[in-house]
Structure formats: C-alpha cells, structure tokens
Amino acid sequence: MTYLNPPPLAFHANRLENRVILVTGASSGIGAAAARLFAAEGAKVVAAARRAERITALADELKVEGRRAEAVVCDVTDEGSVAEAVRFAVQTYGRLDGAFNNAGAGGGHAPMHKADTGMFDHIMAVNLRGVFLCMKHEIAAMLETGGGAIVNTSSIGGLVGGAENGIYAASKWGLAGLTKCAALDYARLNIRVNAIAPGPTRSEMFDRWMPTEEARAGLAARTPMNYVAHPDDMARAALFLLSDESRWTTGTVFPCEGGISAG
Ligand SMILES: NC(=O)c1ccc[n+]([C@@H]2O[C@H](COP(=O)([O-])OP(=O)(O)OC[C@H]3O[C@@H](n4cnc5c(N)ncnc54)[C@H](O)[C@@H]3O)[C@@H](O)[C@H]2O)c1
C-alpha cells in the first residue's frame, strides 16, 4: 500500500481501547505495572507468568476495578506453553493486537573466564529464545487479524557494554537483533516491533542484584538523574510503543534509563 498522506491521529484518552494485549512476566515488577496500566488504558489484558497464584490475583484485582484481564500460566522457555498462552488470548478475546514480551532473567554477573555456562544457557533461554518463541507465535496470530504491535524488554545492558555483564548483555543485544529484523519482516504487514531498554528499575530482579540499601543508593548516585526508576516508568514507555501514538516507529530500541547511555 502506498500511504503518502496519513490522516491525523485523533486525541485518545484510552490509548489501548479494546486492544487485546499479552504481557509476559506479568506477575511482578515492570510486567505487573504494565498489565495494570494497559488495562487502565482500555486494553483487554492477558497477563502471562509462571506463578499461577500471583497472576490470578492480579487479574482478579483488575476485574474488581472494572478492568478486563485474564491470567494464563506461561513459561517462555517452553514453546508449547508460549503457543498455549497465545491460543488462550485468541480464544478468550477473539484476536491478539499487541504483546509486551517482558519476562526476563538476570544474574550471571562474572568476568568471562569465571562465568557459569549453565547460567549462559538459562539466560539465553529466557531472554533471547523466549522472546523469539513469543514473537513467532504472536506474529502468526496477528497476521490472522490484520496486524498489531510488539514491544520487547531489552536493557541498558543491551545498549552499552558493562563489566561482568557479558551473558545478560549478549542476551539483550541479541534481543535488539530479533526486534529490528522482525520489524523489517512485517513492516508492510502492519505489525510494528520495538523494544524498551530500561535502566535500573526497582523490582524483584533489581533487589536480587542490589540486595542492600547501601548498594541501591550507590547505584542511584551513579546514574545521571540520581535515582532508580519505578516500574511504571517502563510501563509508560511500552504503552507509547504499543499505541497508535507511535504508528511511525518500528525497529527501535528505546532507552528509558535516565540518561545513562548519553554519557
Ligand atoms: N529492573 C531492572 O533494573 C531492569 C533493567 C533492565 C532490564 N530489565 C528487564 O525488565 C524485564 C522485567 O524485569 P523486572 O525488573 O520487572 O524484574 P522482575 O523479576 O520483577 O520480573 C521478571 C519477570 O520475568 C518472569 N520470568 C522469568 N523467567 C521466566 C520464564 N521462563 N517464563 C516466564 N516468565 C519468566 C519472572 O517470574 C518475573 O515475573 C526483564 O526482561 C529484565 O531483564 C530490568
């Protein structure tokens, strides 16, 4: 389609109104914040995570608030589980319009000669292969109904190198490659694919990485803006990239890291 003169976008309060959006890793941190925000923006949210109790509690909480949300158990390292989560979304709400592929594993911090090979396999299985599996099944569903938008969660570690961070960084740099190539594969089929690259954000993963208040304060002090982000900050960036407000944006890795990579 040649599309030389797109119409202006209407002002829209419910930026994801009636969109069916799958969120992985939705039981905590950035994923849980995103599920809440997307539901508040009118989406029909499919909250996917491994922890059944937590994900069900989140969906129930949203329903009590009058939002639309369903929970599905999903381990992104298991292709059958990913396919089932996508099938569940389509069966429950009739289609899939968007996905926030946010589940991720941290850790493995070590200089290269001391890095654990099992940890390499695990982090790649979640952060890289997991995102590949999600995109593969989500895109197949989106093609059935005319398109959609995908946002993957990368990291500041996927924008710049860092000492003792080779495994995690490689998984997130790889995720950028998947994101950019998929964006080109589907640019003419009305599927946009982008990523966000969070900097330090207070979550369960962050607290495992920085277990003491002293360590957290030290890290905050090393960031240009002198604080660690709230998961909502990341959810807002993902919202923009999932909504029509970013209709002319695809293949980007959007930094949300308080200016760390600017230096
Ligand atoms: N918190 C930070 O400082 C930070 C910085 C950069 C990037 N990130 C990225 O943000 C994303 C969300 O992390 P968070 O900070 O909210 O931490 P978190 O620990 O709260 O969330 C990670 C989620 O991923 C889920 N998960 C892990 N393995 C999974 C699997 N095999 N299948 C399904 N779900 C799985 C966890 O259960 C959890 O719900 C991750 O991709 C992480 O790499 C976080």
The ligand as a Gaussian input file, in Angstrom:
#p B3LYP/6-31G(d) Opt

LIG

0 1
 N       14.847000      -3.987000      36.980000
 C       15.844000      -3.534000      36.236000
 O       16.723000      -2.803000      36.719000
 C       15.912000      -3.901000      34.769000
 C       16.839000      -3.224000      33.946000
 C       16.910000      -3.546000      32.612000
 C       16.063000      -4.508000      32.078000
 N       15.176000      -5.153000      32.882000
 C       14.313000      -6.159000      32.258000
 O       12.973000      -5.910000      32.611000
 C       12.221000      -7.112000      32.496000
 C       11.329000      -7.258000      33.709000
 O       12.123000      -7.419000      34.862000
 P       11.773000      -6.714000      36.264000
 O       12.835000      -5.736000      36.524000
 O       10.366000      -6.275000      36.279000
 O       12.039000      -7.909000      37.282000
 P       11.038000      -8.992000      37.894000
 O       11.918000     -10.029000      38.494000
 O       10.030000      -8.343000      38.754000
 O       10.280000      -9.524000      36.604000
 C       10.793000     -10.512000      35.742000
 C        9.639000     -11.413000      35.431000
 O       10.027000     -12.383000      34.449000
 C        9.496000     -13.610000      34.882000
 N       10.193000     -14.742000      34.276000
 C       11.470000     -15.129000      34.446000
 N       11.695000     -16.264000      33.769000
 C       10.541000     -16.592000      33.145000
 C       10.138000     -17.640000      32.300000
 N       10.953000     -18.642000      31.976000
 N        8.863000     -17.640000      31.827000
 C        8.004000     -16.654000      32.170000
 N        8.312000     -15.646000      32.994000
 C        9.584000     -15.618000      33.474000
 C        9.636000     -13.580000      36.404000
 O        8.819000     -14.541000      37.039000
 C        9.188000     -12.161000      36.687000
 O        7.792000     -12.051000      36.815000
 C       13.237000      -8.229000      32.297000
 O       13.276000      -8.601000      30.936000
 C       14.550000      -7.592000      32.702000
 O       15.658000      -8.187000      32.059000
 C       15.076000      -4.865000      34.209000

